[in-house]
Each structure stands twice: as structure tokens, then as C-alpha cells.
Amino acid sequence: MSSQRLQGKVAWISGATSGIGEAAARLFAQEGAAVAVIGRRVELANKIVEDIEKNNGQAIAIACDVSDETQVRDSIVKTVERFGGLHIIVNNAGMVDLRPLHEVTNEQWDRVMGVNLKSVFYSLKHGLAALRNNQRSYIVNVGSISSFVGQASTPVYTTSKHAMLGLTRSIALDYAVEGIRCNCLCPGITDTPMLREHLNETVDPDATLANRLRRVAMGVPLTPMDVAHSIVYFSCEDSVGVTGTSLVIDCGYLTAAEWEHSGHTRFMEPA
Ligand SMILES: NC(=O)c1ccc[n+]([C@@H]2O[C@H](COP(=O)([O-])OP(=O)(O)OC[C@H]3O[C@@H](n4cnc5c(N)ncnc54)[C@H](O)[C@@H]3O)[C@@H](O)[C@H]2O)c1
């Protein structure tokens, strides 16, 4: 049973065709929002919209590469035309490029920064006018534990996710007088296609994951839906008074600098 916390709201969610963004699109619709499912893979977006409509929700699929300003602008225009306004922007689309800095080309640097960071500038450059029309509006930027610490072989990703925090704070200040709150949600290890792609590059993906999870206090990865719940929190009055901040959702990963559990936690068993 949903609480309809987003009833009457319109949300634009980028990277919504898989993983965390898809979970957010489905949960937002359950909570009563009309959702613009933004992604490059329109056939996946159409399927998500079909599911949402079957459950009496409202959604529109819009093909969009978030690193292309014209496509982002058009996707916002289409969302507002279709649903009559815009209250929530979730900047979730992201990509990782694994290589040490000396191997990164100019094109690779620009690609990752374009998808992860400049895309936020574009969505807000073209979306803020609609957000400013409302009494209350919400911006949720998806950062990472890489917003706080370095991780091996991800110099551009880590830079983009650190920058997300500064951008979040700056936006929060400039638009608070207009009823807009802006926060950054920072997930840890989440079981999505992005994680699987990364694991599949290793010799034994399951062993690699189990090994990484030894450093996570709860010993388990997040599900995309776990993260989606926190995105909803930042997108409604449940988080009233919270702006310019970040929320780490990481099963305890960043809690200690050096730490390892014995190989088993109760979070690995059914509740
Ligand atoms: N999975 C994790 O462990 C993890 C941890 C921390 C942060 N994150 C962040 O969560 C967000 C969602 O990632 P995910 O884990 O759900 O992975 P994912 O690969 O399932 O989702 C990323 C989405 O972004 C889309 N995308 C990539 N480039 C795009 C572009 N140019 N235009 C439009 N869409 C584009 C992808 O198609 C995909 O749908 C990302 O910002 C990622 O950095 C993920």
C-alpha cells in the first residue's frame, strides 16, 4: 500500500531505464507522481511506462542522451506539455569509466563529466523555470560514496561525484527563497547493471562481490529499491527543512576506514 506522498507532483527522472532510476520511476508512480522516464533506451522506457499505466499510474517515455543539451531541453518541454508542470528533478543518469588517470583521453574525460555532471547543469538550466512556478519543488542529485572518498581506477567518476556535492550546495542556496530544496543522495554498493558490468570484468564476479562486501558493515549490497526510497524522501515533505545536504546510504561502508566482518551478518538472512 503506498502513502501517495507524491500525489499531484510531476517528476523528471534521468537514467530511469535501469537500476536505481528505474526503481525510482516505479516507486514515484506508486506514490502518485506523474513520471517522465528519461533514458537513451526508449524501448525499455516504453515497457516501464506500460507497467506503470497498467497499475493506474501516469508516465511518459522520453528518449534522451543527458549529455546533449538540446535533448535535455526537449525532454523537459515534453514533460511540462504532457503533465502541465514540473515539481521534481532527479539527476540519476551516470556512467563509470575504469582506468587510471594517465590512460584517460580528453574524450573519455569529457564523456564521463558530460554524462555525470554537465547533464545536471542542463536539466536545471532548462528545468528551473518550471520548478520556480511551484510553492515547493525538489531536486535530487545522485552522488556516490565516491563523493567522499577515492576509489581505485575511477579518477573522472570520482571527480564528477565530488563536484556533485558542491553543485548541490550552490543550488540549494540560490533557490531556497523560491521554495526549492536540493539534496544529494550518495549510495554505496548497489546491485544494478552498472555494478554487474564492473564485476563481470573480473575473473570471478561473485568472489569479487563477496570480497568487497566484507568491508561493508551490513555485509549486503543495496537493492535499487532501497535507494529509491531515499530519493522519495528527498522529493517530498518527509524531508522538510533539509537542503544543501547529502545522505549516505551504504549499509555502513564508509563508517570505518579499516574494518572487515567475519563473513556473515544477519542482514544476509531473511528478516
Ligand atoms: N550501482 C552502484 O553501486 C552505485 C553506487 C553509487 C552511485 N551510483 C550511481 O547511481 C546512479 C544510477 O546508476 P545505477 O547503479 O542504477 O546503474 P545503471 O547503469 O543501471 O543506471 C545508469 C543509467 O544511466 C543511464 N545513462 C548513462 N549514460 C546516459 C546518457 N548519456 N543519457 C541518458 N542516460 C544515460 C544508463 O542507460 C542507465 O539507465 C548513477 O549516477 C551511479 O553513478 C551507483
The ligand as an SDF file (V2000), in Angstrom:
LIG
                    3D

 44 48  0  0  0  0  0  0  0  0999 V2000
   25.3630    0.7680   -8.5170 N   0  0  0  0  0  0  0  0  0  0  0  0
   26.1380    1.3090   -7.6150 C   0  0  0  0  0  0  0  0  0  0  0  0
   26.8190    0.5920   -6.8550 O   0  0  0  0  0  0  0  0  0  0  0  0
   26.1980    2.8220   -7.4520 C   0  0  0  0  0  0  0  0  0  0  0  0
   26.8850    3.3230   -6.3460 C   0  0  0  0  0  0  0  0  0  0  0  0
   26.9420    4.6960   -6.1760 C   0  0  0  0  0  0  0  0  0  0  0  0
   26.3240    5.5550   -7.0750 C   0  0  0  0  0  0  0  0  0  0  0  0
   25.6620    5.0290   -8.1500 N   0  0  0  0  0  0  0  0  0  0  0  0
   25.0370    5.9950   -9.0580 C   0  0  0  0  0  0  0  0  0  0  0  0
   23.6860    5.6810   -9.2300 O   0  0  0  0  0  0  0  0  0  0  0  0
   23.2460    6.1980  -10.4870 C   0  0  0  0  0  0  0  0  0  0  0  0
   22.4620    5.1170  -11.2110 C   0  0  0  0  0  0  0  0  0  0  0  0
   23.3180    4.0370  -11.5400 O   0  0  0  0  0  0  0  0  0  0  0  0
   22.8940    2.5050  -11.4350 P   0  0  0  0  0  0  0  0  0  0  0  0
   23.7730    1.8770  -10.4600 O   0  0  0  0  0  0  0  0  0  0  0  0
   21.4240    2.4080  -11.2950 O   0  0  0  0  0  0  0  0  0  0  0  0
   23.4080    1.9460  -12.8320 O   0  0  0  0  0  0  0  0  0  0  0  0
   22.6640    1.7050  -14.2120 P   0  0  0  0  0  0  0  0  0  0  0  0
   23.7460    1.5110  -15.2160 O   0  0  0  0  0  0  0  0  0  0  0  0
   21.6050    0.6860  -14.0890 O   0  0  0  0  0  0  0  0  0  0  0  0
   21.9390    3.1000  -14.4070 O   0  0  0  0  0  0  0  0  0  0  0  0
   22.5310    4.2240  -15.0110 C   0  0  0  0  0  0  0  0  0  0  0  0
   21.5420    4.7350  -16.0070 C   0  0  0  0  0  0  0  0  0  0  0  0
   22.0490    5.9270  -16.5960 O   0  0  0  0  0  0  0  0  0  0  0  0
   21.8200    5.8050  -17.9760 C   0  0  0  0  0  0  0  0  0  0  0  0
   22.7260    6.6460  -18.7430 N   0  0  0  0  0  0  0  0  0  0  0  0
   24.0690    6.5250  -18.8670 C   0  0  0  0  0  0  0  0  0  0  0  0
   24.5150    7.4290  -19.7350 N   0  0  0  0  0  0  0  0  0  0  0  0
   23.4390    8.1510  -20.1460 C   0  0  0  0  0  0  0  0  0  0  0  0
   23.2480    9.2150  -21.0540 C   0  0  0  0  0  0  0  0  0  0  0  0
   24.2670    9.7450  -21.7320 N   0  0  0  0  0  0  0  0  0  0  0  0
   21.9920    9.6960  -21.2470 N   0  0  0  0  0  0  0  0  0  0  0  0
   20.9470    9.1530  -20.5910 C   0  0  0  0  0  0  0  0  0  0  0  0
   21.0550    8.1350  -19.7310 N   0  0  0  0  0  0  0  0  0  0  0  0
   22.2960    7.6460  -19.5190 C   0  0  0  0  0  0  0  0  0  0  0  0
   22.0250    4.3270  -18.2870 C   0  0  0  0  0  0  0  0  0  0  0  0
   21.4860    3.9660  -19.5340 O   0  0  0  0  0  0  0  0  0  0  0  0
   21.3060    3.7100  -17.1210 C   0  0  0  0  0  0  0  0  0  0  0  0
   19.9200    3.5860  -17.3640 O   0  0  0  0  0  0  0  0  0  0  0  0
   24.4880    6.6530  -11.2280 C   0  0  0  0  0  0  0  0  0  0  0  0
   24.5980    8.0620  -11.1250 O   0  0  0  0  0  0  0  0  0  0  0  0
   25.6180    5.9860  -10.4530 C   0  0  0  0  0  0  0  0  0  0  0  0
   26.8130    6.7030  -10.5340 O   0  0  0  0  0  0  0  0  0  0  0  0
   25.5780    3.6800   -8.3480 C   0  0  0  0  0  0  0  0  0  0  0  0
  1  2  1  0
  2  3  2  0
  2  4  1  0
  4  5  1  0
  4 44  2  0
  5  6  2  0
  6  7  1  0
  7  8  2  0
  8  9  1  0
  8 44  1  0
  9 10  1  0
  9 42  1  0
 10 11  1  0
 11 12  1  0
 11 40  1  0
 12 13  1  0
 13 14  1  0
 14 15  2  0
 14 16  1  0
 14 17  1  0
 17 18  1  0
 18 19  2  0
 18 20  1  0
 18 21  1  0
 21 22  1  0
 22 23  1  0
 23 24  1  0
 23 38  1  0
 24 25  1  0
 25 26  1  0
 25 36  1  0
 26 27  1  0
 26 35  1  0
 27 28  2  0
 28 29  1  0
 29 30  1  0
 29 35  2  0
 30 31  1  0
 30 32  2  0
 32 33  1  0
 33 34  2  0
 34 35  1  0
 36 37  1  0
 36 38  1  0
 38 39  1  0
 40 41  1  0
 40 42  1  0
 42 43  1  0
M  CHG  2   8   1  16  -1
M  END
$$$$
